[in-house]
């Protein structure tokens, strides 16, 4: 049963839709592990659109930070998305100040990176199929903002970590899947 997929790509590249179709091809009872924090009306509309598209066959679990606290044994789980999860963890670590950076710079970033890896390892230990959706945020320029640079670094390292553990990696480009692994 155990299998790990990583679906990556740019914003609006078709990642979530591809991941949803993949999950439904693997089971009749998929689980959607949603990491979104609904902070404004626009985000609320995005979440509502995703819920409507998925319909009633999905079991939805909303979890912003502690993904592994849910026992997913024997299930097919779509984690959407790692990018939002990392941002949630950074905000929690930084004290939820949106314009802050992690305290103690590189040391705190390394500590958070290890915490993210540890949380992922707890998920990987479960006998389940996981489909992770993530963004490729490092394909653009380097930000002038400290926290954005810290986020991009963490996102890139977490993406590499999951890709290393994944059985399958798909890069979405303009709605088309490119099989990487």
ChimeraX commands (.cxc) that place a marker at each C-alpha (Angstrom):
marker #1 position 0.00,0.00,0.00 radius 0.5
marker #1 position 2.76,2.44,0.93 radius 0.5
marker #1 position 3.52,4.81,-1.93 radius 0.5
marker #1 position 4.61,8.45,-2.09 radius 0.5
marker #1 position 3.85,10.83,-4.95 radius 0.5
marker #1 position 5.09,14.40,-5.29 radius 0.5
marker #1 position 3.21,16.69,-7.65 radius 0.5
marker #1 position 5.09,19.95,-8.17 radius 0.5
marker #1 position 4.94,22.97,-10.45 radius 0.5
marker #1 position 4.13,26.64,-10.58 radius 0.5
marker #1 position 1.02,28.38,-9.35 radius 0.5
marker #1 position -2.07,27.44,-11.42 radius 0.5
marker #1 position -0.15,24.75,-13.30 radius 0.5
marker #1 position -2.82,22.09,-12.68 radius 0.5
marker #1 position -1.19,20.37,-9.69 radius 0.5
marker #1 position -4.26,19.99,-7.49 radius 0.5
marker #1 position -6.57,18.79,-10.25 radius 0.5
marker #1 position -3.98,16.25,-11.42 radius 0.5
marker #1 position -3.46,15.07,-7.82 radius 0.5
marker #1 position -7.21,14.74,-7.25 radius 0.5
marker #1 position -7.64,12.62,-10.38 radius 0.5
marker #1 position -4.68,10.48,-9.32 radius 0.5
marker #1 position -6.16,9.92,-5.85 radius 0.5
marker #1 position -9.55,8.99,-7.30 radius 0.5
marker #1 position -7.87,6.52,-9.65 radius 0.5
marker #1 position -6.29,4.80,-6.64 radius 0.5
marker #1 position -9.30,4.59,-4.33 radius 0.5
marker #1 position -13.04,5.19,-4.07 radius 0.5
marker #1 position -12.57,6.83,-0.65 radius 0.5
marker #1 position -9.80,9.44,-0.92 radius 0.5
marker #1 position -8.75,11.65,1.96 radius 0.5
marker #1 position -7.96,15.31,1.44 radius 0.5
marker #1 position -5.56,16.66,4.07 radius 0.5
marker #1 position -5.99,20.41,3.69 radius 0.5
marker #1 position -3.28,22.69,5.06 radius 0.5
marker #1 position -4.87,26.03,4.12 radius 0.5
marker #1 position -5.39,28.71,6.69 radius 0.5
marker #1 position -8.46,30.71,5.69 radius 0.5
marker #1 position -7.39,34.25,6.45 radius 0.5
marker #1 position -9.53,36.32,4.09 radius 0.5
marker #1 position -12.55,36.23,1.77 radius 0.5
marker #1 position -10.49,35.43,-1.33 radius 0.5
marker #1 position -8.94,32.37,0.34 radius 0.5
marker #1 position -12.36,31.29,1.56 radius 0.5
marker #1 position -13.61,31.37,-2.06 radius 0.5
marker #1 position -10.62,29.30,-3.24 radius 0.5
marker #1 position -11.28,26.66,-0.59 radius 0.5
marker #1 position -15.01,26.57,-1.41 radius 0.5
marker #1 position -14.20,26.08,-5.11 radius 0.5
marker #1 position -11.88,23.17,-4.31 radius 0.5
marker #1 position -14.49,21.55,-2.03 radius 0.5
marker #1 position -17.22,21.87,-4.64 radius 0.5
marker #1 position -14.97,20.37,-7.33 radius 0.5
marker #1 position -14.09,17.38,-5.17 radius 0.5
marker #1 position -17.64,16.59,-4.15 radius 0.5
marker #1 position -18.85,14.30,-1.38 radius 0.5
marker #1 position -16.67,11.23,-1.99 radius 0.5
marker #1 position -13.72,12.89,-0.26 radius 0.5
marker #1 position -13.07,12.85,3.47 radius 0.5
marker #1 position -11.60,16.26,4.25 radius 0.5
marker #1 position -9.33,16.84,7.23 radius 0.5
marker #1 position -8.21,20.39,7.88 radius 0.5
marker #1 position -4.79,20.49,9.51 radius 0.5
marker #1 position -2.52,23.52,9.28 radius 0.5
marker #1 position 0.60,22.19,11.03 radius 0.5
marker #1 position 0.58,18.76,12.71 radius 0.5
marker #1 position -0.06,16.52,9.71 radius 0.5
marker #1 position 1.13,13.27,11.27 radius 0.5
marker #1 position -1.28,13.37,14.20 radius 0.5
marker #1 position -3.86,11.78,11.90 radius 0.5
marker #1 position -3.69,8.02,11.39 radius 0.5
marker #1 position -3.89,7.46,7.65 radius 0.5
marker #1 position -3.12,3.74,7.65 radius 0.5
marker #1 position -4.58,2.03,4.60 radius 0.5
marker #1 position -5.77,5.27,3.01 radius 0.5
marker #1 position -4.93,7.30,-0.08 radius 0.5
marker #1 position -4.21,10.82,1.17 radius 0.5
marker #1 position -3.80,13.98,-0.87 radius 0.5
marker #1 position -1.82,16.56,1.12 radius 0.5
marker #1 position -2.58,19.94,-0.44 radius 0.5
marker #1 position -0.25,21.61,-0.05 radius 0.5
marker #1 position 3.27,21.49,1.32 radius 0.5
marker #1 position 3.84,25.13,0.40 radius 0.5
marker #1 position 1.01,26.31,2.63 radius 0.5
marker #1 position 2.06,23.91,5.38 radius 0.5
marker #1 position 5.61,25.30,5.39 radius 0.5
marker #1 position 4.26,28.86,5.50 radius 0.5
marker #1 position 2.01,27.91,8.42 radius 0.5
marker #1 position 4.96,26.40,10.27 radius 0.5
marker #1 position 7.11,29.48,9.59 radius 0.5
marker #1 position 4.39,31.82,10.86 radius 0.5
marker #1 position 3.99,29.71,13.97 radius 0.5
marker #1 position 7.76,29.75,14.53 radius 0.5
marker #1 position 8.04,33.49,13.86 radius 0.5
marker #1 position 5.13,34.27,16.16 radius 0.5
marker #1 position 2.60,34.82,13.36 radius 0.5
marker #1 position 4.04,38.21,12.39 radius 0.5
marker #1 position 3.59,38.25,8.62 radius 0.5
marker #1 position 6.49,40.61,8.01 radius 0.5
marker #1 position 8.88,38.99,10.48 radius 0.5
marker #1 position 11.70,36.61,9.85 radius 0.5
marker #1 position 12.65,33.57,11.85 radius 0.5
marker #1 position 14.48,34.50,15.02 radius 0.5
marker #1 position 18.22,33.78,14.93 radius 0.5
marker #1 position 18.27,33.59,11.12 radius 0.5
marker #1 position 20.08,30.58,9.67 radius 0.5
marker #1 position 20.08,28.63,12.95 radius 0.5
marker #1 position 16.31,28.92,13.33 radius 0.5
marker #1 position 15.83,28.05,9.66 radius 0.5
marker #1 position 17.92,24.88,10.12 radius 0.5
marker #1 position 15.94,23.98,13.25 radius 0.5
marker #1 position 12.62,24.48,11.47 radius 0.5
marker #1 position 13.89,22.51,8.47 radius 0.5
marker #1 position 14.68,19.58,10.77 radius 0.5
marker #1 position 11.24,19.87,12.41 radius 0.5
marker #1 position 9.62,19.73,8.96 radius 0.5
marker #1 position 11.67,16.65,8.05 radius 0.5
marker #1 position 10.75,14.98,11.35 radius 0.5
marker #1 position 7.04,15.62,10.74 radius 0.5
marker #1 position 7.31,14.24,7.21 radius 0.5
marker #1 position 9.15,11.15,8.49 radius 0.5
marker #1 position 6.24,10.45,10.84 radius 0.5
marker #1 position 3.90,10.59,7.85 radius 0.5
marker #1 position 6.20,8.44,5.71 radius 0.5
marker #1 position 6.19,5.81,8.48 radius 0.5
marker #1 position 2.46,5.28,8.06 radius 0.5
marker #1 position 1.33,2.47,5.75 radius 0.5
marker #1 position -0.58,4.73,3.37 radius 0.5
marker #1 position -0.35,6.27,-0.06 radius 0.5
marker #1 position 0.50,9.97,0.12 radius 0.5
marker #1 position 0.13,12.41,-2.75 radius 0.5
marker #1 position 1.88,15.66,-1.89 radius 0.5
marker #1 position 1.17,18.85,-3.84 radius 0.5
marker #1 position 3.83,21.54,-3.70 radius 0.5
marker #1 position 5.03,24.62,-5.54 radius 0.5
marker #1 position 8.31,25.29,-7.26 radius 0.5
marker #1 position 8.99,28.68,-5.71 radius 0.5
marker #1 position 12.71,28.84,-6.50 radius 0.5
marker #1 position 12.37,29.25,-10.25 radius 0.5
marker #1 position 12.16,33.04,-9.96 radius 0.5
marker #1 position 14.56,35.63,-8.62 radius 0.5
marker #1 position 15.92,36.02,-5.11 radius 0.5
marker #1 position 13.71,38.15,-2.88 radius 0.5
marker #1 position 14.93,41.26,-1.08 radius 0.5
marker #1 position 12.80,40.20,1.92 radius 0.5
marker #1 position 14.51,38.06,4.58 radius 0.5
marker #1 position 11.48,35.94,5.42 radius 0.5
marker #1 position 10.71,35.28,1.76 radius 0.5
marker #1 position 14.30,34.09,1.24 radius 0.5
marker #1 position 14.02,31.85,4.30 radius 0.5
marker #1 position 10.72,30.49,2.99 radius 0.5
marker #1 position 12.13,29.80,-0.50 radius 0.5
marker #1 position 15.12,28.01,1.02 radius 0.5
marker #1 position 12.89,25.86,3.24 radius 0.5
marker #1 position 10.46,25.13,0.40 radius 0.5
marker #1 position 13.29,24.03,-1.88 radius 0.5
marker #1 position 14.86,21.79,0.76 radius 0.5
marker #1 position 11.52,20.21,1.74 radius 0.5
marker #1 position 10.66,19.61,-1.92 radius 0.5
marker #1 position 14.02,17.86,-2.37 radius 0.5
marker #1 position 13.45,15.81,0.79 radius 0.5
marker #1 position 10.02,14.61,-0.32 radius 0.5
marker #1 position 11.24,13.98,-3.90 radius 0.5
marker #1 position 14.05,11.82,-2.52 radius 0.5
marker #1 position 11.55,9.70,-0.58 radius 0.5
marker #1 position 8.92,9.68,-3.31 radius 0.5
marker #1 position 8.26,6.74,-5.58 radius 0.5
marker #1 position 6.85,9.09,-8.22 radius 0.5
marker #1 position 7.49,12.76,-8.99 radius 0.5
marker #1 position 5.45,14.73,-11.52 radius 0.5
marker #1 position 6.19,18.28,-12.66 radius 0.5
marker #1 position 3.10,20.09,-13.93 radius 0.5
marker #1 position 3.73,22.54,-16.76 radius 0.5
marker #1 position 0.75,24.49,-18.16 radius 0.5
marker #1 position -1.64,21.70,-17.17 radius 0.5
marker #1 position 0.53,18.94,-18.61 radius 0.5
marker #1 position 2.24,16.31,-16.45 radius 0.5
marker #1 position 5.95,15.74,-17.00 radius 0.5
marker #1 position 7.11,12.54,-15.31 radius 0.5
marker #1 position 10.34,13.24,-13.42 radius 0.5
marker #1 position 10.64,10.06,-11.36 radius 0.5
marker link #1:1,2 radius 0.2
marker link #1:2,3 radius 0.2
marker link #1:3,4 radius 0.2
marker link #1:4,5 radius 0.2
marker link #1:5,6 radius 0.2
marker link #1:6,7 radius 0.2
marker link #1:7,8 radius 0.2
marker link #1:8,9 radius 0.2
marker link #1:9,10 radius 0.2
marker link #1:10,11 radius 0.2
marker link #1:11,12 radius 0.2
marker link #1:12,13 radius 0.2
marker link #1:13,14 radius 0.2
marker link #1:14,15 radius 0.2
marker link #1:15,16 radius 0.2
marker link #1:16,17 radius 0.2
marker link #1:17,18 radius 0.2
marker link #1:18,19 radius 0.2
marker link #1:19,20 radius 0.2
marker link #1:20,21 radius 0.2
marker link #1:21,22 radius 0.2
marker link #1:22,23 radius 0.2
marker link #1:23,24 radius 0.2
marker link #1:24,25 radius 0.2
marker link #1:25,26 radius 0.2
marker link #1:26,27 radius 0.2
marker link #1:27,28 radius 0.2
marker link #1:28,29 radius 0.2
marker link #1:29,30 radius 0.2
marker link #1:30,31 radius 0.2
marker link #1:31,32 radius 0.2
marker link #1:32,33 radius 0.2
marker link #1:33,34 radius 0.2
marker link #1:34,35 radius 0.2
marker link #1:35,36 radius 0.2
marker link #1:36,37 radius 0.2
marker link #1:37,38 radius 0.2
marker link #1:38,39 radius 0.2
marker link #1:39,40 radius 0.2
marker link #1:40,41 radius 0.2
marker link #1:41,42 radius 0.2
marker link #1:42,43 radius 0.2
marker link #1:43,44 radius 0.2
marker link #1:44,45 radius 0.2
marker link #1:45,46 radius 0.2
marker link #1:46,47 radius 0.2
marker link #1:47,48 radius 0.2
marker link #1:48,49 radius 0.2
marker link #1:49,50 radius 0.2
marker link #1:50,51 radius 0.2
marker link #1:51,52 radius 0.2
marker link #1:52,53 radius 0.2
marker link #1:53,54 radius 0.2
marker link #1:54,55 radius 0.2
marker link #1:55,56 radius 0.2
marker link #1:56,57 radius 0.2
marker link #1:57,58 radius 0.2
marker link #1:58,59 radius 0.2
marker link #1:59,60 radius 0.2
marker link #1:60,61 radius 0.2
marker link #1:61,62 radius 0.2
marker link #1:62,63 radius 0.2
marker link #1:63,64 radius 0.2
marker link #1:64,65 radius 0.2
marker link #1:65,66 radius 0.2
marker link #1:66,67 radius 0.2
marker link #1:67,68 radius 0.2
marker link #1:68,69 radius 0.2
marker link #1:69,70 radius 0.2
marker link #1:70,71 radius 0.2
marker link #1:71,72 radius 0.2
marker link #1:72,73 radius 0.2
marker link #1:73,74 radius 0.2
marker link #1:74,75 radius 0.2
marker link #1:75,76 radius 0.2
marker link #1:76,77 radius 0.2
marker link #1:77,78 radius 0.2
marker link #1:78,79 radius 0.2
marker link #1:79,80 radius 0.2
marker link #1:80,81 radius 0.2
marker link #1:81,82 radius 0.2
marker link #1:82,83 radius 0.2
marker link #1:83,84 radius 0.2
marker link #1:84,85 radius 0.2
marker link #1:85,86 radius 0.2
marker link #1:86,87 radius 0.2
marker link #1:87,88 radius 0.2
marker link #1:88,89 radius 0.2
marker link #1:89,90 radius 0.2
marker link #1:90,91 radius 0.2
marker link #1:91,92 radius 0.2
marker link #1:92,93 radius 0.2
marker link #1:93,94 radius 0.2
marker link #1:94,95 radius 0.2
marker link #1:95,96 radius 0.2
marker link #1:96,97 radius 0.2
marker link #1:97,98 radius 0.2
marker link #1:98,99 radius 0.2
marker link #1:99,100 radius 0.2
marker link #1:100,101 radius 0.2
marker link #1:101,102 radius 0.2
marker link #1:102,103 radius 0.2
marker link #1:103,104 radius 0.2
marker link #1:104,105 radius 0.2
marker link #1:105,106 radius 0.2
marker link #1:106,107 radius 0.2
marker link #1:107,108 radius 0.2
marker link #1:108,109 radius 0.2
marker link #1:109,110 radius 0.2
marker link #1:110,111 radius 0.2
marker link #1:111,112 radius 0.2
marker link #1:112,113 radius 0.2
marker link #1:113,114 radius 0.2
marker link #1:114,115 radius 0.2
marker link #1:115,116 radius 0.2
marker link #1:116,117 radius 0.2
marker link #1:117,118 radius 0.2
marker link #1:118,119 radius 0.2
marker link #1:119,120 radius 0.2
marker link #1:120,121 radius 0.2
marker link #1:121,122 radius 0.2
marker link #1:122,123 radius 0.2
marker link #1:123,124 radius 0.2
marker link #1:124,125 radius 0.2
marker link #1:125,126 radius 0.2
marker link #1:126,127 radius 0.2
marker link #1:127,128 radius 0.2
marker link #1:128,129 radius 0.2
marker link #1:129,130 radius 0.2
marker link #1:130,131 radius 0.2
marker link #1:131,132 radius 0.2
marker link #1:132,133 radius 0.2
marker link #1:133,134 radius 0.2
marker link #1:134,135 radius 0.2
marker link #1:135,136 radius 0.2
marker link #1:136,137 radius 0.2
marker link #1:137,138 radius 0.2
marker link #1:138,139 radius 0.2
marker link #1:139,140 radius 0.2
marker link #1:140,141 radius 0.2
marker link #1:141,142 radius 0.2
marker link #1:142,143 radius 0.2
marker link #1:143,144 radius 0.2
marker link #1:144,145 radius 0.2
marker link #1:145,146 radius 0.2
marker link #1:146,147 radius 0.2
marker link #1:147,148 radius 0.2
marker link #1:148,149 radius 0.2
marker link #1:149,150 radius 0.2
marker link #1:150,151 radius 0.2
marker link #1:151,152 radius 0.2
marker link #1:152,153 radius 0.2
marker link #1:153,154 radius 0.2
marker link #1:154,155 radius 0.2
marker link #1:155,156 radius 0.2
marker link #1:156,157 radius 0.2
marker link #1:157,158 radius 0.2
marker link #1:158,159 radius 0.2
marker link #1:159,160 radius 0.2
marker link #1:160,161 radius 0.2
marker link #1:161,162 radius 0.2
marker link #1:162,163 radius 0.2
marker link #1:163,164 radius 0.2
marker link #1:164,165 radius 0.2
marker link #1:165,166 radius 0.2
marker link #1:166,167 radius 0.2
marker link #1:167,168 radius 0.2
marker link #1:168,169 radius 0.2
marker link #1:169,170 radius 0.2
marker link #1:170,171 radius 0.2
marker link #1:171,172 radius 0.2
marker link #1:172,173 radius 0.2
marker link #1:173,174 radius 0.2
marker link #1:174,175 radius 0.2
marker link #1:175,176 radius 0.2
marker link #1:176,177 radius 0.2
marker link #1:177,178 radius 0.2
marker link #1:178,179 radius 0.2
marker link #1:179,180 radius 0.2
marker link #1:180,181 radius 0.2
view
